[in-house]
Amino acid sequence: MSRAVLVDLTRCIGCRSCQVACKSWNDNPAEQTKCLGAYDNPPSFSADTWTVVQFNEVEQADRLQWVFAKRQCMHCEHPGCVAVCTVGALTKTPEGPVVYEASRCIGCRYCQYGCPFGVPSFEWDKPLGLIRKCTFCVDRAEEGYETACVKACPTDALTMGTRHEMISEAHRRINARPHKYHGHIYGEKEAGGTSWLYISPVPFEELGFPMLDGEPMDYASSVIMNATPVTLAAAVGVLSGLYWLTKKKSQAAEEEG
Amino acid sequence: MTTLAMRKPSTTGKIVLAILALVALLGVGTGIYRLVVGLGATTNLSDAFPWGLWIGFDFSLIAFAGAGFTLAAVIYILNLEQYRPLARASVLTGLLGYTAVLVILLIDLGRPDRFWGFVVFWNYHSPLFEISWCVLLYTTVLALEFAPMLFERFNKPNIVKAIHSITIPLVIAGVTLSTLHQSTLGTLYLALPNKTDQLWWTWVLPLLFYVSSIGMGLAATIFVWILGSKAFGRDVEVDLLGGLAKGSIWIWVFYLVVRGGDLLFTGDMAAVFAFDSQSIWFWIETIIGVILPIVLFSRASIRASQGGLFIVSLMAIVGVFMNRFNATLTAQAVTQYTVPAVSEVASYSPSWIEYSVQFGVLAAVALAWYFAARLLPIFPETAKEGH
């Protein structure tokens, strides 16, 4: 059964406990940051920062309100990074996590383009750099524990369960308090569905979430990649045919001449 | 055995060679420095722009090196015998072009020590996996096509004969592999539908990349032949090159019809006339690389003039370079997740080390071409047989 996390943005107070827990569990060092005129800190993912709480100031009905959004790898159902990885270093496991096998990686960084959420980060500071990203705490899952961030969340903004349960739970909360939520469940359909699901008091455009339809990122490229054997056979056929035809023609011309 | 070895370079020639050697040496030095200290310290690449100058040049040079498969198809598949004198130079251009690409890719990889990874670890859904395999196999084909020039020079007629006996299957394999990876370079961007600008993201991108690699292959053949002939003070076969130029008109007309038809059909025409930076770059690449070559190569007087052939083929080359750079940089939205305040100002311009490595490799390849043409039977007057 594929596991998932439901992020309820109406419950998040922006305490960043999840960020700290993530760093702590994964032994990721803190970063030197600087003020960017926003509360977000650090401002983006990096090789050492796998989750970040976004501080959104949203104007709604003439009222300014904070909407905090924890961001991390979405652990897609049909991940773009997995589709493009040259060496198959990234895989989607049936349990939910998109896992990265560092020993295979050649550092081509195509996954950074393939991901629609801008998640995979590269170790720019190392002579031999690799990709790093949220692991969905697979190491904790093996021991039967929830992720470090879910464990740390003091307001139950993060709820963990199966993907099916989390979608039902999201519907239940929205239906119970329709005035409190903007009705959309982000991640139910986006890019073919994700293991991290969000419900929010405001539309997701306002939070800078990428607007994606239900098609997996590799929909078009897969159609063409799957046709490779056809292209190959067609090329060999056409080239052999052309060779035979033009050879016959030039031989005929020679005989005449 | 005649070679061009006796034709010593002029004083100007010596200066040019010395400059190329210096640029190549600087490239080797900075390239080693990059391998020792890493990408972050030497390049301006970042999580916002993971690919830059090097990838732009790689994808452009693969099209440039299309000179190899394009001329092989013209001579051996279409049996247009009159172009046979150009065969060896185009194989050399192809081989050196791909060698340059491989060297730069190696320096660009996060783990250059694992460059062989795709041979062992397969992901056949990945465009880059297919490209890697095709480039590996096609470079092998080019090496085999190049081998007769070496063995002819060193008087090993039996080996030359053995390789010539498999010429046709070798050419068909080479053109097939090129068809696959030249088009897959376009498919590469299809996997990035939310990042690639609508002026470049189109279902026909693989076809456009393939067709433009043929146009580029013809232009590169003309360009390199004139440059190479000048270097050795030999007369340029203008009528022969004019024929290729005439053929390339149809390639570019076909490209323009597909490109324009696609924009009309998919309703992206508004973006064409938006005159934002994407649309302006679109116009520059299309006018310089496609429209002007069609218009100018249509004039018999330009096709009959060495200067005209040189300038117009250079335009087509620059146009395709721009197209590949636009797909890699102009068309790509920032890839990194970050707060809007940061992503809005995120930008990329190459560091001097990126330029130094890139131009170093290009200079080394130019030198290798010169010395190969000087020492090996590349030009028709030095070749033993008509091959």
HADDOCK unambig.tbl for C-alpha pairs under 7 A between the chains (distance, minus, plus):
assign (segid A and resid 43 and name CA) (segid B and resid 338 and name CA) 5.63 0.50 0.50
assign (segid A and resid 43 and name CA) (segid B and resid 339 and name CA) 5.63 0.50 0.50
assign (segid A and resid 44 and name CA) (segid B and resid 337 and name CA) 5.84 0.50 0.50
assign (segid A and resid 44 and name CA) (segid B and resid 338 and name CA) 4.17 0.50 0.50
assign (segid A and resid 44 and name CA) (segid B and resid 339 and name CA) 6.56 0.50 0.50
assign (segid A and resid 45 and name CA) (segid B and resid 337 and name CA) 6.45 0.50 0.50
assign (segid A and resid 45 and name CA) (segid B and resid 338 and name CA) 6.93 0.50 0.50
assign (segid A and resid 83 and name CA) (segid B and resid 125 and name CA) 5.90 0.50 0.50
assign (segid A and resid 83 and name CA) (segid B and resid 126 and name CA) 5.80 0.50 0.50
assign (segid A and resid 84 and name CA) (segid B and resid 125 and name CA) 6.79 0.50 0.50
assign (segid A and resid 84 and name CA) (segid B and resid 126 and name CA) 4.32 0.50 0.50
assign (segid A and resid 84 and name CA) (segid B and resid 127 and name CA) 6.62 0.50 0.50
assign (segid A and resid 85 and name CA) (segid B and resid 126 and name CA) 5.95 0.50 0.50
assign (segid A and resid 86 and name CA) (segid B and resid 118 and name CA) 6.53 0.50 0.50
assign (segid A and resid 86 and name CA) (segid B and resid 123 and name CA) 6.07 0.50 0.50
assign (segid A and resid 86 and name CA) (segid B and resid 126 and name CA) 5.61 0.50 0.50
assign (segid A and resid 86 and name CA) (segid B and resid 128 and name CA) 5.41 0.50 0.50
assign (segid A and resid 86 and name CA) (segid B and resid 129 and name CA) 4.55 0.50 0.50
assign (segid A and resid 87 and name CA) (segid B and resid 117 and name CA) 6.42 0.50 0.50
assign (segid A and resid 87 and name CA) (segid B and resid 118 and name CA) 5.20 0.50 0.50
assign (segid A and resid 87 and name CA) (segid B and resid 121 and name CA) 4.96 0.50 0.50
assign (segid A and resid 87 and name CA) (segid B and resid 122 and name CA) 5.42 0.50 0.50
assign (segid A and resid 87 and name CA) (segid B and resid 123 and name CA) 5.62 0.50 0.50
assign (segid A and resid 87 and name CA) (segid B and resid 129 and name CA) 6.86 0.50 0.50
assign (segid A and resid 88 and name CA) (segid B and resid 121 and name CA) 6.43 0.50 0.50
assign (segid A and resid 88 and name CA) (segid B and resid 122 and name CA) 6.13 0.50 0.50
assign (segid A and resid 88 and name CA) (segid B and resid 123 and name CA) 5.03 0.50 0.50
assign (segid A and resid 104 and name CA) (segid B and resid 117 and name CA) 6.82 0.50 0.50
assign (segid A and resid 106 and name CA) (segid B and resid 109 and name CA) 6.51 0.50 0.50
assign (segid A and resid 106 and name CA) (segid B and resid 110 and name CA) 6.18 0.50 0.50
assign (segid A and resid 106 and name CA) (segid B and resid 111 and name CA) 4.89 0.50 0.50
assign (segid A and resid 106 and name CA) (segid B and resid 114 and name CA) 5.55 0.50 0.50
assign (segid A and resid 106 and name CA) (segid B and resid 115 and name CA) 6.25 0.50 0.50
assign (segid A and resid 106 and name CA) (segid B and resid 117 and name CA) 6.55 0.50 0.50
assign (segid A and resid 107 and name CA) (segid B and resid 109 and name CA) 5.22 0.50 0.50
assign (segid A and resid 107 and name CA) (segid B and resid 110 and name CA) 3.90 0.50 0.50
assign (segid A and resid 107 and name CA) (segid B and resid 111 and name CA) 5.31 0.50 0.50
assign (segid A and resid 108 and name CA) (segid B and resid 109 and name CA) 5.23 0.50 0.50
assign (segid A and resid 108 and name CA) (segid B and resid 110 and name CA) 6.31 0.50 0.50
assign (segid A and resid 109 and name CA) (segid B and resid 50 and name CA) 6.49 0.50 0.50
assign (segid A and resid 112 and name CA) (segid B and resid 335 and name CA) 6.51 0.50 0.50
assign (segid A and resid 113 and name CA) (segid B and resid 192 and name CA) 6.56 0.50 0.50
assign (segid A and resid 113 and name CA) (segid B and resid 335 and name CA) 5.93 0.50 0.50
assign (segid A and resid 114 and name CA) (segid B and resid 191 and name CA) 6.44 0.50 0.50
assign (segid A and resid 114 and name CA) (segid B and resid 192 and name CA) 5.70 0.50 0.50
assign (segid A and resid 116 and name CA) (segid B and resid 194 and name CA) 6.58 0.50 0.50
assign (segid A and resid 117 and name CA) (segid B and resid 337 and name CA) 6.30 0.50 0.50
assign (segid A and resid 118 and name CA) (segid B and resid 335 and name CA) 5.16 0.50 0.50
assign (segid A and resid 118 and name CA) (segid B and resid 336 and name CA) 4.24 0.50 0.50
assign (segid A and resid 118 and name CA) (segid B and resid 337 and name CA) 4.37 0.50 0.50
assign (segid A and resid 119 and name CA) (segid B and resid 336 and name CA) 6.74 0.50 0.50
assign (segid A and resid 119 and name CA) (segid B and resid 337 and name CA) 6.22 0.50 0.50
assign (segid A and resid 121 and name CA) (segid B and resid 47 and name CA) 6.02 0.50 0.50
assign (segid A and resid 122 and name CA) (segid B and resid 47 and name CA) 6.53 0.50 0.50
assign (segid A and resid 124 and name CA) (segid B and resid 38 and name CA) 6.98 0.50 0.50
assign (segid A and resid 124 and name CA) (segid B and resid 39 and name CA) 5.71 0.50 0.50
assign (segid A and resid 124 and name CA) (segid B and resid 40 and name CA) 4.31 0.50 0.50
assign (segid A and resid 125 and name CA) (segid B and resid 38 and name CA) 6.47 0.50 0.50
assign (segid A and resid 125 and name CA) (segid B and resid 40 and name CA) 5.08 0.50 0.50
assign (segid A and resid 125 and name CA) (segid B and resid 41 and name CA) 6.77 0.50 0.50
assign (segid A and resid 126 and name CA) (segid B and resid 38 and name CA) 5.44 0.50 0.50
assign (segid A and resid 127 and name CA) (segid B and resid 35 and name CA) 6.49 0.50 0.50
assign (segid A and resid 127 and name CA) (segid B and resid 36 and name CA) 5.93 0.50 0.50
assign (segid A and resid 127 and name CA) (segid B and resid 37 and name CA) 4.94 0.50 0.50
assign (segid A and resid 127 and name CA) (segid B and resid 38 and name CA) 3.56 0.50 0.50
assign (segid A and resid 127 and name CA) (segid B and resid 39 and name CA) 6.82 0.50 0.50
assign (segid A and resid 128 and name CA) (segid B and resid 38 and name CA) 6.51 0.50 0.50
assign (segid A and resid 128 and name CA) (segid B and resid 110 and name CA) 5.61 0.50 0.50
assign (segid A and resid 128 and name CA) (segid B and resid 111 and name CA) 5.30 0.50 0.50
assign (segid A and resid 129 and name CA) (segid B and resid 110 and name CA) 4.71 0.50 0.50
assign (segid A and resid 129 and name CA) (segid B and resid 111 and name CA) 6.29 0.50 0.50
assign (segid A and resid 130 and name CA) (segid B and resid 110 and name CA) 6.20 0.50 0.50
assign (segid A and resid 217 and name CA) (segid B and resid 191 and name CA) 5.92 0.50 0.50
assign (segid A and resid 217 and name CA) (segid B and resid 192 and name CA) 6.57 0.50 0.50
assign (segid A and resid 217 and name CA) (segid B and resid 193 and name CA) 6.52 0.50 0.50
assign (segid A and resid 218 and name CA) (segid B and resid 191 and name CA) 4.71 0.50 0.50
assign (segid A and resid 220 and name CA) (segid B and resid 190 and name CA) 6.02 0.50 0.50
assign (segid A and resid 220 and name CA) (segid B and resid 191 and name CA) 6.71 0.50 0.50
assign (segid A and resid 221 and name CA) (segid B and resid 187 and name CA) 5.63 0.50 0.50
assign (segid A and resid 221 and name CA) (segid B and resid 190 and name CA) 5.12 0.50 0.50
assign (segid A and resid 221 and name CA) (segid B and resid 191 and name CA) 5.11 0.50 0.50
assign (segid A and resid 222 and name CA) (segid B and resid 125 and name CA) 6.43 0.50 0.50
assign (segid A and resid 225 and name CA) (segid B and resid 125 and name CA) 6.15 0.50 0.50
assign (segid A and resid 225 and name CA) (segid B and resid 127 and name CA) 6.96 0.50 0.50
assign (segid A and resid 232 and name CA) (segid B and resid 176 and name CA) 6.54 0.50 0.50
assign (segid A and resid 235 and name CA) (segid B and resid 176 and name CA) 5.55 0.50 0.50
assign (segid A and resid 236 and name CA) (segid B and resid 172 and name CA) 6.59 0.50 0.50
assign (segid A and resid 236 and name CA) (segid B and resid 176 and name CA) 6.25 0.50 0.50
assign (segid A and resid 239 and name CA) (segid B and resid 77 and name CA) 6.51 0.50 0.50
assign (segid A and resid 239 and name CA) (segid B and resid 172 and name CA) 6.42 0.50 0.50
assign (segid A and resid 242 and name CA) (segid B and resid 77 and name CA) 6.20 0.50 0.50
assign (segid A and resid 242 and name CA) (segid B and resid 78 and name CA) 6.44 0.50 0.50
assign (segid A and resid 243 and name CA) (segid B and resid 77 and name CA) 4.43 0.50 0.50
assign (segid A and resid 243 and name CA) (segid B and resid 78 and name CA) 5.98 0.50 0.50
assign (segid A and resid 246 and name CA) (segid B and resid 78 and name CA) 5.71 0.50 0.50
assign (segid A and resid 246 and name CA) (segid B and resid 79 and name CA) 5.93 0.50 0.50
assign (segid A and resid 247 and name CA) (segid B and resid 79 and name CA) 6.27 0.50 0.50
